[in-house]
Amino acid sequence: MFKKRGLLLITLSLMMGGGAAFMANRWVAAQVVGNEAVDGTLVVAAAMAIPYGTKVEARHLKYVEIPNEVAPTGFFTAMETVEGTVSTTSIARGEILIAERFAAHDSGSTLAALVSENMRALTVRVNDVIGVAGFLLPGNRVDVLSSRKGNNRRAVTETIVHNIKVLAVDQSATTEQNEPVIVRAVTLEMTPEQAEIVVKARTEGEIQLTLRNPLERQPVAEPKPKPVVARSVRRAPRNTTTTITVIRGTKVDTTKTKT
């Protein structure tokens, strides 16, 4: 009797253990299937903060896996494709890298890679006390003012170009700090026509920079040339002399009159 009861308990224990193992196996299999259902993609991200104008190296990069549905447009899948390029904006640590934030850098200085298509880089000297020379960082935007003396010896000041991007300060196109430094030369990005205007203004007088608010998106209208008003000059009448000749037979009389 006792032997039959012991065998029954052992059988029930084995059945319950087998059932528990079967359920655990099914739960693990369901978790694996669920993870495989979410397709992931390896993309290149920033392993550290990448400042503006920095030439990207391998130490700046790492791989991260993200779901396909959240992958941004233009992401990199290989580190080799982004190494050697120059960042055209500041990149935060862990940020996924996209192509539009980097420029190709074949040779020469990194500054050349920062110049946009059909634009020019022009370096102007600035006073380290007057203006905003001590408060400029690469990436800021400025207006350029020209000051010169007119024909009446009075100073004339006007804004000649608006919303110009600062590419570099002194010899640096990047900065590891947010605090401005005293500089004596600023490199600006502008169109060829704007560069001609600035160079002409610099030869005629002095130029200064005014710092723009980075949140100001509306462009400032370029100043229109003032219309030239023609003034009529009233001239004094000129005196003219008219000669009248009267012939009577053999007698000739000559008379002069003023009109």
SULDA-V246884 format. One record per residue. N is the residue number from 1. NEAR is the number of other ideal C-beta (glycine too) atoms within 10 Angstrom. D_CENTER is the distance of its C-alpha to the mean C-alpha in whole Angstrom. Layout:
N/NEAR/D_CENTER + N/NEAR/D_CENTER
//
This chain:
1/5/92 + 2/6/90 + 3/7/89 + 4/8/88 + 5/9/86 + 6/10/84 + 7/10/83 + 8/10/82 + 9/10/80 + 10/10/78 + 11/10/78 + 12/10/76 + 13/10/74 + 14/10/73 + 15/10/72 + 16/10/70 + 17/10/68 + 18/10/67 + 19/10/66 + 20/10/64 + 21/10/62 + 22/10/62 + 23/10/60 + 24/10/58 + 25/10/57 + 26/10/56 + 27/9/54 + 28/10/52 + 29/10/52 + 30/10/50 + 31/10/47 + 32/9/47 + 33/9/47 + 34/9/44 + 35/9/42 + 36/8/42 + 37/7/41 + 38/9/38 + 39/8/36 + 40/12/33 + 41/14/31 + 42/13/29 + 43/18/26 + 44/23/24 + 45/19/22 + 46/20/21 + 47/15/24 + 48/12/22 + 49/14/19 + 50/25/16 + 51/16/14 + 52/19/10 + 53/23/11 + 54/18/15 + 55/17/17 + 56/21/19 + 57/11/22 + 58/12/25 + 59/8/26 + 60/22/22 + 61/20/23 + 62/14/26 + 63/13/28 + 64/14/28 + 65/8/30 + 66/15/29 + 67/10/31 + 68/9/30 + 69/8/30 + 70/8/27 + 71/14/25 + 72/11/21 + 73/7/20 + 74/12/19 + 75/17/21 + 76/21/22 + 77/12/26 + 78/12/26 + 79/16/25 + 80/10/25 + 81/13/23 + 82/22/20 + 83/15/22 + 84/15/20 + 85/20/17 + 86/22/14 + 87/24/12 + 88/16/8 + 89/12/8 + 90/17/11 + 91/23/14 + 92/9/17 + 93/12/21 + 94/12/23 + 95/14/19 + 96/17/20 + 97/24/18 + 98/16/16 + 99/13/15 + 100/9/12 + 101/17/11 + 102/22/12 + 103/18/12 + 104/8/16 + 105/16/17 + 106/7/21 + 107/6/21 + 108/8/21 + 109/14/18 + 110/17/15 + 111/20/13 + 112/15/14 + 113/21/13 + 114/25/9 + 115/15/9 + 116/13/9 + 117/5/12 + 118/7/14 + 119/17/11 + 120/15/13 + 121/19/13 + 122/20/15 + 123/13/16 + 124/16/18 + 125/12/21 + 126/21/21 + 127/12/24 + 128/11/24 + 129/8/26 + 130/11/25 + 131/19/21 + 132/16/19 + 133/22/19 + 134/15/20 + 135/14/18 + 136/22/14 + 137/19/12 + 138/21/9 + 139/20/6 + 140/18/8 + 141/16/8 + 142/22/11 + 143/16/14 + 144/22/16 + 145/17/20 + 146/20/23 + 147/14/26 + 148/14/29 + 149/11/33 + 150/8/35 + 151/6/38 + 152/6/40 + 153/6/38 + 154/7/36 + 155/10/33 + 156/12/30 + 157/12/27 + 158/10/24 + 159/14/20 + 160/17/19 + 161/22/16 + 162/17/13 + 163/14/10 + 164/21/9 + 165/18/6 + 166/19/8 + 167/24/8 + 168/26/12 + 169/24/15 + 170/15/18 + 171/10/18 + 172/15/16 + 173/25/13 + 174/21/14 + 175/18/16 + 176/8/18 + 177/8/19 + 178/6/17 + 179/7/20 + 180/16/18 + 181/14/20 + 182/12/22 + 183/19/20 + 184/11/21 + 185/13/19 + 186/24/15 + 187/21/13 + 188/23/11 + 189/20/9 + 190/20/11 + 191/14/13 + 192/10/17 + 193/9/18 + 194/20/16 + 195/17/17 + 196/13/20 + 197/15/20 + 198/19/19 + 199/13/22 + 200/12/24 + 201/20/24 + 202/15/24 + 203/8/27 + 204/12/29 + 205/14/28 + 206/15/25 + 207/20/22 + 208/19/20 + 209/23/17 + 210/12/17 + 211/16/14 + 212/16/13 + 213/7/13 + 214/9/10 + 215/5/13 + 216/10/13 + 217/7/12 + 218/6/15 + 219/8/14 + 220/12/16 + 221/7/19 + 222/11/19 + 223/10/22 + 224/6/25 + 225/6/28 + 226/6/31 + 227/6/34 + 228/6/37 + 229/5/40 + 230/6/43 + 231/5/46 + 232/5/49 + 233/5/52 + 234/5/55 + 235/6/58 + 236/5/61 + 237/7/64 + 238/6/65 + 239/7/69 + 240/8/71 + 241/8/74 + 242/9/76 + 243/8/80 + 244/9/83 + 245/8/86 + 246/9/89 + 247/9/92 + 248/7/95 + 249/5/98 + 250/5/98 + 251/7/96 + 252/9/92 + 253/9/90 + 254/9/87 + 255/9/85 + 256/8/81 + 257/9/79 + 258/7/75 + 259/8/73
//
